[in-house]
């Protein structure tokens, strides 16, 4: 080459594009240098994120992966703008999902298996699936403070850990001291499949087709036939009153008379009530114990004693007569056959109806009398509205989801469950006089297996105690997460300085339980809002807008497969660019993520 020839430099890169193989190497470097470990002695202002602990009995959902990437973006942004960021990882391990899974995997029944053995089966599932979930979050490149289960601020936590359960029990003990807990027998939501009561916040609604049966009743005083339309003829035995709308002139002459219930023959009063809609069915409505929420409310309002027809196993009880022992569906079919045989069915219409179902099992719930523990909430609704106004919502309009739920709250929170894998209610009962012993806070109690931490009853002197065997609603655990991560158990000074938590990120579908119950407990414990900011996000759905679920294989997108195929960085960049989940659902597919991966150079 002569001096006149132009020299051209062509730098040679080791790789021409991003290589996902180096992602684990970078992550390992972060861990070795403890770059993201939380240091509470740091003088920078603290920004705390109450991350939603994912339930770990199944693989990480693509929606969880997506929203956790966004939480990681928040955390990294706050670090770059001068904050000491508390960004812990939590794992939810309590409650029904793992119990149902254990029954399915091991072919056992919870109530027919020794408690110790059943709990160990649940732990076995959770150990394996928990490790898988943690590994997926690691591969996503999240900047969580710690990946190790540690009892310190910033440490990873698990809701079935004795320390976390201790906090749950301590909040209960505090509420007991304040007179906010009571036990009562009420008609409550009951899932026969799960075998336990559930709160209103755990009830979903499903649109379904059903038969509206027009049934002949006879008026005792006049002998005339009246027609009543119902979707639940199996509850005829528990019919307590027939109502019509006060403005419905067709039935004004019936007021004060009595209807004779077919099949069973008992008499019930006929009265006017605004709940009856003249345009629905025949305009006459039978109120039973209990077909739906309205039946519950009306019988309470009128002070009428219910007749319960369904037992805890979802079968008809002795009040159903010859239908005793049948399931609800079986009894419905049989009683319709009998009514037709007697000429009591006038006609049947096919209608669509909203049916209350259990949010876990997806099976219809029933309303049965159960003696359970309740936490007061109805009397504090005005205060809950007040603390809602103390929090900033993103997007602002998402606050309405919370407001609508608060407005709908009409009964206190039933917090006890008849299950095994959960935090135990810390109570012992004196077998001599029934005195209830509430232990001192300071450790985790298991009354069903432990001797009472008291020598004798202070009331009657008996030395015999029976431990409570029920557990808490899993939301009673989850709704203390912000208290736990801010070090309430280990550093009260740090907690006082940094409560409320800076940010609660969560999905819209759990506003009515996780956000609401967290607010309720924070109000009753500390008198103020638990968060300064709340981010409510929508859902990640498939290309057709369908919910992504492992039970629907055609929709399922495994985050681990995404990472294996395209790398975590491709998924992270796609998450940051693909729409605004704060205001609408995000459509996801392998093709969309692959498209983003092609731009990584």
C-alpha positions in Angstrom: 0.0 0.0 0.0 1.5 3.4 -1.0 1.4 6.5 1.1 -1.3 7.9 -1.3 -3.6 5.0 -0.7 -6.4 5.7 1.7 -6.3 3.7 4.9 -9.7 2.3 6.0 -10.2 0.9 9.5 -12.8 -1.9 9.9 -13.2 -2.7 13.6 -13.9 -6.3 14.2 -16.5 -7.1 16.9 -16.4 -10.4 18.7 -20.1 -10.8 18.2 -22.3 -9.0 15.7 -25.4 -9.1 17.9 -26.6 -9.7 21.4 -25.8 -13.2 22.7 -28.4 -14.4 25.3 -25.7 -16.8 26.6 -24.0 -14.0 28.4 -27.1 -13.1 30.4 -26.5 -15.6 33.2 -22.9 -14.5 33.4 -23.9 -10.9 33.9 -26.5 -11.9 36.5 -23.9 -13.9 38.4 -21.6 -10.9 38.4 -24.4 -8.8 40.0 -24.8 -11.4 42.7 -21.1 -11.6 43.5 -20.7 -7.9 43.8 -24.1 -7.5 45.7 -25.0 -4.6 43.5 -28.7 -4.7 44.4 -28.5 -5.8 48.0 -30.5 -3.4 50.2 -28.5 -1.4 52.8 -30.8 0.2 55.3 -27.9 2.4 56.6 -27.6 4.1 53.2 -28.4 7.8 53.5 -30.3 8.0 50.2 -34.1 8.4 50.4 -35.8 5.0 50.4 -38.3 3.9 47.7 -40.1 0.7 48.7 -42.0 -1.6 46.3 -44.5 -4.1 47.8 -44.1 -6.6 45.0 -47.0 -9.0 44.6 -45.8 -12.5 45.8 -46.8 -14.9 42.9 -48.4 -18.2 43.9 -45.8 -20.9 43.1 -47.8 -24.1 42.7 -47.6 -23.6 38.9 -45.0 -22.1 36.5 -44.6 -18.4 36.4 -47.3 -16.9 34.2 -46.3 -14.7 31.2 -48.4 -11.9 32.8 -46.4 -12.1 36.0 -43.1 -12.1 34.0 -44.3 -9.0 32.0 -45.4 -7.0 35.1 -42.3 -8.0 37.1 -40.1 -6.6 34.2 -42.0 -3.3 34.6 -41.5 -3.4 38.4 -37.8 -3.9 37.7 -37.9 -0.9 35.4 -39.4 1.2 38.2 -36.7 0.0 40.6 -33.8 0.7 38.2 -35.2 4.1 37.3 -35.5 5.0 41.0 -31.9 3.9 41.7 -30.6 6.0 38.8 -32.5 9.0 40.2 -30.9 8.8 43.6 -33.0 6.4 45.7 -32.1 3.5 47.9 -34.6 1.0 46.5 -36.3 -1.8 48.6 -37.3 -4.3 45.9 -37.8 -7.7 47.6 -39.0 -10.9 46.1 -41.9 -12.7 47.8 -43.5 -16.1 47.1 -47.1 -16.9 48.1 -47.4 -20.4 49.4 -50.5 -20.5 51.6 -54.1 -21.6 50.9 -56.3 -23.6 48.6 -54.4 -23.9 45.3 -51.6 -26.2 46.7 -54.1 -28.2 48.8 -56.3 -28.9 45.7 -53.1 -29.8 43.7 -51.9 -32.1 46.5 -55.2 -34.0 46.4 -55.0 -34.3 42.7 -51.3 -35.3 42.4 -51.3 -37.8 45.3 -54.9 -39.1 44.9 -55.8 -38.2 48.4 -58.5 -36.3 50.3 -57.4 -33.6 52.7 -60.0 -34.4 55.3 -59.2 -38.1 55.1 -55.5 -37.7 55.4 -53.6 -37.0 58.7 -52.9 -33.3 58.9 -49.1 -33.7 59.3 -48.9 -36.0 56.2 -51.1 -33.7 54.1 -49.0 -30.6 55.0 -45.8 -32.4 54.0 -47.3 -33.3 50.7 -48.1 -29.6 50.1 -44.6 -28.6 51.1 -43.1 -31.1 48.7 -45.0 -29.5 45.8 -44.1 -26.0 46.9 -40.4 -26.7 47.3 -40.1 -27.9 43.7 -42.3 -25.3 42.1 -40.9 -22.5 44.3 -37.4 -23.2 43.0 -38.6 -23.2 39.4 -40.3 -19.8 39.9 -37.2 -18.3 41.5 -35.0 -19.6 38.7 -37.4 -18.0 36.1 -37.3 -14.6 37.8 -33.5 -14.8 38.0 -33.3 -15.5 34.3 -35.5 -12.5 33.7 -32.6 -10.4 35.1 -34.6 -8.8 37.9 -32.7 -6.6 40.3 -34.3 -7.9 43.5 -32.5 -7.2 46.7 -31.9 -10.9 47.6 -32.7 -14.3 46.2 -32.2 -16.1 49.5 -34.9 -16.6 52.2 -33.7 -14.2 54.9 -35.3 -12.7 57.9 -34.1 -9.2 57.3 -35.2 -6.1 55.4 -34.7 -6.8 51.7 -34.6 -10.6 52.1 -36.7 -12.9 50.0 -39.8 -14.0 51.9 -42.4 -16.7 51.7 -45.9 -16.5 53.2 -45.7 -20.0 54.7 -42.4 -19.2 56.5 -42.8 -19.3 60.3 -41.7 -15.6 60.6 -44.3 -14.5 58.1 -47.0 -16.5 59.8 -45.9 -15.1 63.1 -46.7 -11.6 61.8 -50.1 -12.7 60.5 -50.9 -14.1 64.0 -49.6 -11.0 65.7 -52.0 -8.8 63.7 -54.9 -11.1 64.7 -53.9 -10.9 68.4 -53.8 -7.1 68.1 -57.2 -7.0 66.5 -58.5 -9.3 69.2 -57.3 -6.9 71.9 -59.1 -4.1 70.1 -62.4 -6.0 70.1 -62.4 -6.2 66.3 -62.7 -10.0 66.1 -65.8 -12.0 66.8 -67.2 -15.5 66.2 -70.7 -15.9 64.9 -72.9 -18.3 63.1 -74.0 -16.7 59.9 -75.2 -17.7 56.5 -72.0 -17.5 54.5 -70.5 -18.3 51.1 -69.5 -21.9 51.0 -67.7 -23.9 48.3 -68.6 -27.6 48.6 -65.6 -28.6 46.4 -63.0 -26.7 48.5 -64.9 -27.6 51.7 -64.6 -24.2 53.3 -66.2 -20.8 53.6 -65.0 -18.0 51.3 -65.3 -14.3 51.6 -67.3 -12.1 49.2 -64.0 -11.0 47.7 -63.4 -14.6 46.6 -66.7 -14.9 44.8 -66.8 -14.5 41.0 -69.8 -14.6 38.6 -70.3 -16.8 35.6 -72.9 -16.2 32.9 -74.7 -19.4 32.1 -77.9 -20.8 30.6 -80.4 -22.3 33.0 -84.1 -23.3 33.2 -86.7 -20.9 34.6 -89.5 -23.2 35.9 -93.0 -21.8 36.3 -94.5 -23.7 39.2 -98.1 -23.8 40.5 -98.7 -22.9 44.2 -102.1 -22.9 45.8 -103.5 -20.0 47.9 -104.8 -21.4 51.1 -107.6 -18.9 51.7 -109.1 -18.8 48.2 -107.9 -22.1 46.6 -106.7 -20.2 43.5 -103.6 -21.2 41.7 -100.7 -18.8 41.5 -97.6 -19.2 39.3 -94.1 -18.7 40.7 -91.0 -18.8 38.4 -87.7 -20.1 39.9 -84.4 -21.5 38.7 -83.9 -23.4 41.9 -86.9 -25.7 42.5 -84.7 -28.0 44.7 -85.1 -25.3 47.4 -88.9 -25.6 47.7 -88.4 -27.2 51.1 -86.8 -24.0 52.4 -89.3 -21.6 50.9 -90.2 -19.1 53.7 -92.2 -16.4 52.0 -93.7 -15.4 48.7 -93.4 -11.7 47.6 -94.7 -9.4 44.9 -93.9 -5.8 44.0 -96.1 -3.2 45.9 -96.9 -1.6 42.6 -98.0 -4.8 40.9 -101.8 -4.6 40.9 -102.2 -8.2 39.8 -101.3 -9.5 43.2 -102.5 -6.8 45.7 -105.4 -9.0 46.7 -103.0 -11.7 47.9 -101.3 -9.6 50.5 -101.7 -11.2 54.0 -102.8 -14.6 52.5 -100.7 -17.8 52.4 -99.3 -20.0 49.7 -99.1 -23.8 50.0 -95.7 -25.0 48.8 -96.0 -28.0 46.3 -94.3 -31.3 47.2 -93.9 -30.3 50.8 -97.3 -28.8 51.7 -96.1 -26.2 54.2 -97.7 -22.7 54.3 -95.8 -19.5 53.8 -97.0 -15.9 53.9 -97.6 -13.7 50.8 -96.4 -10.1 51.2 -95.4 -7.1 49.1 -91.7 -6.2 48.8 -89.9 -3.9 46.3 -87.3 -6.6 45.5 -89.9 -8.4 43.3 -89.8 -7.3 39.7 -93.2 -7.4 37.9 -91.5 -8.0 34.5 -89.5 -11.1 35.7 -91.2 -14.4 35.5 -94.7 -14.2 36.8 -93.9 -11.3 39.1 -94.2 -13.5 42.2 -91.0 -14.6 43.9 -90.4 -17.3 46.4 -87.7 -16.5 49.0 -85.7 -19.5 50.1 -82.9 -20.3 52.5 -80.8 -19.7 50.4 -80.9 -19.5 46.6 -78.9 -16.3 46.2 -77.7 -13.2 48.0 -81.1 -11.5 47.8 -82.7 -14.4 49.7 -80.1 -13.9 52.5 -80.7 -10.2 52.6 -84.5 -10.3 52.5 -84.9 -13.0 55.2 -82.5 -11.0 57.5 -84.4 -7.8 56.8 -87.8 -9.4 57.6 -86.5 -11.3 60.6 -87.6 -14.7 59.2 -85.8 -17.8 60.5 -84.3 -19.8 57.6 -84.7 -23.5 56.8 -81.4 -24.8 55.5 -81.6 -27.4 52.8 -77.9 -27.9 51.8 -75.1 -29.4 53.9 -71.4 -28.7 53.9 -70.8 -31.3 51.2 -73.1 -29.7 48.8 -75.8 -32.3 49.3 -79.5 -31.9 50.3 -80.0 -32.4 54.1 -82.8 -33.9 56.1 -85.1 -30.8 55.5 -85.2 -31.9 51.8 -87.2 -35.0 52.8 -86.9 -37.8 50.2 -84.3 -35.8 48.3 -81.8 -36.0 51.2 -78.3 -37.1 50.2 -78.7 -36.0 46.5 -76.4 -33.4 45.1 -78.0 -30.0 44.3 -78.0 -30.9 40.5 -79.5 -34.3 41.2 -82.2 -33.0 43.5 -83.1 -30.3 40.9 -83.7 -32.9 38.2 -85.6 -35.3 40.5 -87.9 -32.6 41.9 -88.7 -31.3 38.4 -89.7 -34.8 37.4 -92.0 -35.0 40.4 -93.5 -31.6 39.8 -94.3 -32.5 36.2 -95.8 -35.8 37.4 -98.2 -33.8 39.7 -99.0 -31.3 36.9 -97.3 -28.5 38.8 -94.9 -27.3 36.0 -96.8 -24.8 33.8 -93.9 -24.1 31.4 -90.1 -23.8 31.3 -88.0 -21.0 29.8 -84.3 -21.0 28.9 -82.7 -17.9 30.3 -79.2 -16.5 31.0 -78.2 -16.0 34.6 -75.2 -14.7 36.6 -74.2 -17.5 38.9 -71.9 -17.0 41.9 -68.9 -19.3 41.8 -65.7 -19.9 43.9 -62.8 -18.1 42.4 -60.5 -21.0 43.1 -62.5 -24.1 42.1 -64.8 -22.3 39.6 -67.7 -24.3 41.0 -71.1 -22.9 42.2 -71.1 -21.7 45.8 -73.9 -22.3 48.2 -75.1 -20.4 51.2 -74.9 -22.4 54.4 -74.9 -21.6 58.2 -71.3 -21.7 59.6 -69.8 -20.6 62.8 -66.7 -18.6 61.8 -64.5 -15.8 62.9 -65.1 -12.4 61.5 -63.0 -9.2 61.3 -65.1 -6.0 61.5 -65.1 -3.9 58.4 -68.5 -2.5 57.6 -68.4 0.1 60.3 -65.1 1.4 58.9 -66.1 2.0 55.3 -66.0 5.8 55.6 -62.4 5.6 57.0 -61.4 3.3 54.2 -62.7 5.8 51.7 -60.6 8.4 53.5 -57.3 6.5 53.2 -58.1 5.7 49.6 -57.9 9.5 49.0 -54.5 9.5 50.5 -53.0 7.3 47.8 -52.1 8.2 44.2 -53.5 5.8 41.6 -51.9 5.0 38.2 -54.0 5.2 36.1 -56.2 7.6 38.0 -59.3 6.1 36.7 -58.3 2.7 38.2 -59.2 4.0 41.6 -62.9 3.5 40.7 -62.4 -0.2 40.8 -61.6 0.1 44.5 -64.4 2.6 45.2 -67.0 0.3 43.6 -65.8 -2.6 45.8 -65.9 -0.6 49.0 -69.4 0.5 48.2 -70.5 -3.1 47.7 -69.2 -4.3 51.1 -72.2 -5.2 53.2 -71.0 -7.8 55.7 -67.8 -8.3 57.9 -64.9 -10.3 56.6 -65.1 -14.0 57.4 -61.4 -14.8 58.1 -61.5 -18.4 59.3 -61.1 -21.4 56.9 -61.6 -25.1 57.4 -58.4 -26.1 55.6 -54.9 -27.4 56.6 -52.2 -25.5 54.7 -52.4 -22.0 56.0 -51.5 -19.8 59.1 -53.3 -21.2 62.1 -55.7 -19.1 64.2 -53.8 -18.8 67.5 -56.5 -19.7 70.1 -57.1 -22.3 72.7 -60.4 -23.2 74.4 -60.8 -24.3 78.0 -62.6 -27.6 78.1 -64.0 -26.8 81.5 -65.8 -23.4 80.9 -65.1 -22.4 77.3 -62.8 -19.6 78.1 -60.8 -18.5 75.1 -57.1 -18.1 75.6 -55.2 -15.7 73.3 -51.4 -16.1 73.6 -48.9 -13.3 73.8 -47.3 -12.2 70.5 -43.6 -13.2 69.8 -43.6 -16.5 68.1 -45.5 -18.7 65.6 -48.2 -20.9 67.2 -49.8 -24.1 65.9 -52.7 -24.8 68.4 -53.8 -28.0 66.6 -50.5 -29.7 67.5 -49.2 -27.7 70.5 -50.1 -27.7 74.2 -51.6 -24.4 75.3 -48.9 -22.0 76.6 -50.8 -21.6 79.9 -50.9 -23.9 82.9 -54.5 -23.5 83.9 -57.6 -21.6 83.0 -57.7 -18.2 84.8 -61.5 -18.5 84.9 -62.2 -22.0 86.2 -58.8 -23.5 87.0 -59.1 -26.4 84.5 -55.8 -27.6 82.9 -57.4 -29.1 79.8 -57.5 -27.0 76.6 -58.4 -27.7 73.0 -56.4 -26.0 70.3 -58.2 -24.2 67.4 -57.8 -26.2 64.2 -58.9 -23.7 61.6 -56.6 -21.5 59.5 -56.9 -17.9 58.2 -58.1 -16.9 54.9 -55.0 -16.6 52.7 -55.7 -12.9 52.1 -55.4 -12.4 55.8 -51.7 -13.4 55.3 -51.1 -11.6 52.0 -52.6 -8.3 53.2 -49.7 -7.8 55.6 -47.0 -8.0 52.9 -46.1 -4.3 53.1 -45.8 -4.5 56.9 -43.5 -7.5 56.6 -41.1 -6.1 54.0 -40.7 -2.8 55.9 -39.2 -4.7 58.8 -42.1 -4.5 61.4 -40.9 -7.7 63.1 -37.2 -6.8 63.3 -36.8 -3.0 63.1 -39.7 -0.9 64.5 -37.7 2.3 64.0 -37.1 1.6 60.3 -40.8 0.7 59.9 -42.1 3.9 61.5 -39.8 6.0 59.4 -40.7 4.3 56.1 -44.4 3.4 56.4 -46.5 3.9 54.2 -44.8 1.9 51.5 -43.9 3.9 48.4 -45.5 1.7 45.8 -48.0 -1.2 45.5 -48.0 -2.7 41.9 -50.8 -5.2 41.3 -53.4 -6.5 38.8 -57.0 -5.1 38.6 -58.5 -8.5 39.4 -57.2 -8.5 43.0 -58.1 -4.9 43.9 -61.2 -6.3 45.8 -59.0 -8.6 47.9 -55.3 -7.9 48.1 -55.5 -4.1 47.9 -58.7 -3.7 49.8 -57.8 -6.1 52.6 -54.3 -4.5 52.9 -56.0 -1.1 53.3 -58.4 -2.4 55.9 -55.7 -4.0 58.0 -53.4 -0.9 57.7 -56.3 1.3 58.8 -57.1 -0.9 61.9 -53.4 -1.3 62.8 -52.0 2.1 62.1 -54.8 4.4 61.2 -53.5 5.4 57.8 -53.1 4.3 54.2 -50.5 1.5 53.5 -49.2 3.1 50.3 -48.3 6.4 48.8 -48.8 5.2 45.2 -50.7 2.3 43.7 -50.1 1.0 40.1 -53.1 -1.0 38.8 -52.4 -2.9 35.6 -54.5 -4.8 33.2 -53.9 -8.3 31.7 -51.5 -10.0 29.3 -53.7 -11.9 26.8 -53.1 -14.0 23.7 -53.4 -12.7 20.1 -57.1 -13.3 20.1 -57.6 -11.4 23.4 -58.2 -14.6 25.4 -57.0 -15.1 28.9 -53.7 -17.0 28.9 -54.1 -20.2 31.0 -52.2 -23.5 31.3 -55.6 -25.2 31.3 -56.0 -23.9 27.8 -52.8 -25.1 26.0 -53.6 -23.2 22.8 -53.1 -19.9 24.8 -50.2 -20.9 27.1 -46.9 -19.0 26.7 -44.2 -20.2 29.1 -41.8 -17.4 30.0 -39.0 -20.0 30.5 -39.5 -21.1 26.9 -39.5 -17.5 25.7 -36.1 -16.9 27.5 -34.6 -20.1 26.1 -35.6 -19.2 22.6 -35.0 -15.5 22.4 -33.2 -14.5 25.7 -34.3 -12.4 28.6 -33.2 -9.1 27.1 -35.5 -9.6 24.1 -38.5 -10.2 26.4 -37.6 -7.3 28.6 -37.4 -4.9 25.6 -40.6 -6.3 24.2 -42.3 -5.7 27.6 -41.1 -2.1 27.6 -42.3 -1.4 24.1 -45.5 -3.4 23.7 -48.4 -1.0 24.6 -49.5 0.4 27.9 -50.8 -2.2 30.4 -51.8 0.5 32.8 -54.8 1.3 30.6 -55.4 -1.8 28.5 -54.6 -5.5 28.0 -51.4 -6.4 26.2 -51.5 -9.0 23.4 -48.6 -11.5 23.6 -47.2 -14.2 21.2 -43.9 -15.9 20.5 -43.9 -14.1 17.1 -44.2 -10.6 18.7 -41.3 -11.3 21.0 -39.2 -12.9 18.2 -39.7 -9.7 16.2 -38.2 -7.6 19.0 -35.3 -10.0 19.4 -34.2 -9.2 15.8 -33.4 -5.6 16.8 -30.9 -6.6 19.5 -27.4 -5.8 18.3 
